[in-house]
């Protein structure tokens, strides 16, 4: 897929959006940082490091984590269901 957004937001913290070739997309938020391969416009493949576990953003959680959102066929789905 392609990194379509790589940014910092007050709520999302360090976040990136990756859009897959089939149109599905994945958003990773609250990461510790973003390595150079996670810049907007960069093509990435499965297994590419795009960020580290963190607690960034003003909506801080109780523990470090990466929040993942998945948009499949235009609908937000529980990412856990993709690997069950």
C-alpha positions in Angstrom: 0.0 0.0 0.0 0.9 3.7 0.1 1.2 5.9 3.1 -1.5 8.6 2.4 -1.0 10.5 5.6 1.7 10.9 8.2 1.0 13.5 10.9 0.7 14.5 14.5 -2.7 15.4 15.9 -3.8 16.5 19.4 -6.1 13.4 19.7 -4.4 10.9 17.4 -0.8 11.7 18.4 1.7 10.3 15.9 -0.5 8.7 13.2 -0.3 7.3 9.7 -2.8 6.0 7.2 -1.9 3.3 4.8 -4.2 2.7 1.8 -3.9 -0.7 0.2 -4.0 -1.4 -3.5 -7.6 -2.8 -3.1 -8.9 0.4 -1.6 -8.9 -0.8 2.1 -7.0 1.4 4.5 -5.5 1.2 8.0 -4.8 4.0 10.5 -2.2 3.6 13.2 -2.4 6.1 16.1 -0.7 7.1 19.4 2.6 5.8 18.1 5.9 6.8 19.8 7.4 7.9 16.5 7.5 7.4 12.8 10.6 6.1 11.0 11.5 7.6 7.6 9.7 4.8 5.7 6.4 6.1 7.1 6.4 9.4 5.2 3.4 10.4 3.1 3.6 9.0 -0.4 5.9 6.2 0.5 5.0 2.7 -0.8 5.1 0.0 2.0 4.6 -3.7 2.1 3.6 -6.1 4.8 6.2 -6.3 7.6 7.5 -2.8 7.0 8.1 -0.9 10.3 5.9 2.1 10.2 6.0 3.2 13.9 6.6 2.2 17.5 4.3 1.5 20.4 3.6 4.7 22.2 1.3 7.0 24.1 1.3 10.2 22.0 -1.5 12.8 21.7 -3.4 14.7 24.4 -5.9 11.9 24.9 -3.3 9.8 26.8 -4.2 6.3 27.8 -3.1 4.3 30.8 -0.5 2.4 28.9 1.5 2.5 25.7 -0.2 1.0 22.7 -0.9 1.4 19.0 -4.5 2.1 18.2 -5.5 0.5 14.8 -8.5 1.4 12.7 -9.4 -0.7 9.6 -11.6 0.5 6.8 -12.6 -2.5 4.7 -15.0 -2.1 1.7 -15.7 1.4 2.9 -16.8 0.4 6.4 -14.9 0.6 9.7 -14.4 -2.9 11.1 -12.9 -4.4 14.2 -9.3 -5.1 13.2 -9.2 -8.1 15.5 -11.8 -9.8 13.2 -9.4 -9.7 10.3 -7.0 -12.1 12.1 -9.4 -14.4 14.0 
